[in-house]
Amino acid sequence: VALIPEIPYDIHKAAEAINKRKENGKRFSVVVVSEGAHPKDEEGTTHSAEGIDNKAGISVKFGGEGNRVAKKLQELTGLESRCTILGYMQRGGTPTAYDRVLSTKYGAKAVEHAMEGQFGVLTVIKNGKLDCVPLEVVVGENKEIGDVKMRGNILVRQSGGPTAVINSSVAGVYAAAKKLGVKKIYGMVHGIQGFLQDNLIDLGEYLDDETGIELLKRTPSAFLGSCRFKMPKIEGHEDVYEKVFEIMEKHDIECLFYAGGNDSMDTVKMLSDYAAAHNKPQRFMGVPKTIDNDLPVTDHCPGYGSAAKYIATSMKEIIRDNESFGVEKPTVCIVEIMGRHAGWLTAAAALSRGDDCSGPDAIYLPEVTFDMDKFMEKVKY
């Protein structure tokens, strides 16, 4: 459990998490408390905010929140709770090589800026490169941990045909969201069709530890279930879109992560466009998923590699089966492979060719017009 200033904490939820760990056989729990952390019901109180207490008119320093949390947790859990404060010792110690070099570079770059006549600026690193920004941009501002921008919950959805790794995308969304402090991660059961019926699950009930996440990565098919329901065009169907946003607001869902292929990305775009046109605060993100590998821009779509391997292996087995009959029984074997309008999967059949296998005699892709006469000639000769 980590309590940070950017997210007001709920001490009862922290106690609940500790009690749950105890029930699962954990012998101890470590709670990390930022000195600027503050509880939800006391946001703005002076005991955890450095500055001036307007009522008392005196300066108040950070500190002491750890002791308050320990005392409250002991009351709520019945477990002995102690507080260790690292204090100012954190400032010392042996520097890391990277930190030492970085600090040297900052100092040298500041001199370069001055020699170039750039004053009233702060030396910074942006996109991995040293630069400078006007002081007025930074004075009075505060960079919060991870530049947290999401305060609400998020929702993840799977759509279309499942792949061998679509559950890994859900695991990735969940793990990263938890790490960045998202309060609750919902899963959409049976895609948008289930969502319109308010069919959601709290993924935290299934993925509350590393074991659950690792198991999900290795689980085939679609853990959340899928659907083939397509959202209608916006015009004339505004009520359907309003229902989507109504349910998102009901569950305080700030962002929807959509794992799918072409049709799914079309839905993501329509929802995103509708939100922008109607000043909705909700946001939408696409996560590529398709064995067809036909989503543009991205080099590889998750799921394609596993399907390509399966096709290459299957081709080896088909070829060996047919070769077993010898020249006395000539056979023409036609293998039809998925992929819609893209030939990536079909082309993967060539991977079967090697020292141990002759591979397919001909591969026909949708990108190249099929010539029946040439095909018949190749079969005969």
Buried (B, 14 or more C-beta within 10 A) or exposed (E): BBBBBBBBBBBEEBBEBBBEBBEEEEEEBEBEBBBBBBBEEEEEEBEBBEEEEEEEEEEBEBBEBBBBBBEBBBEBBEEEBEBEBEEEEEEEEEEEEEEEEBEEEBEEBBEEBEEEEEEEBBBBEEEEEBEBEEEEEEEEEEEEEEEEEBEBBBBBBBBBBBBBBBBBBBBBBBBEBBEBBBBBBBBBBBBBBBBBEEBBBBBBEBBBEEEBBEBBBEBEEBBBBBBEBBBEEBEEEEEBBEEBBEBBBEBEBBBBBBBBBBBBBBBBEBBBEBBEEEEBEBBBBBBBBBBBBBBEEEEEBBBBBBBBEBBBEBBBEBBEEBEEEEEEEEEEEEEEBEBEEBBBBBBBBBBBBEEEBEBBEEBBBEEEEEEEEEEEEEEEE
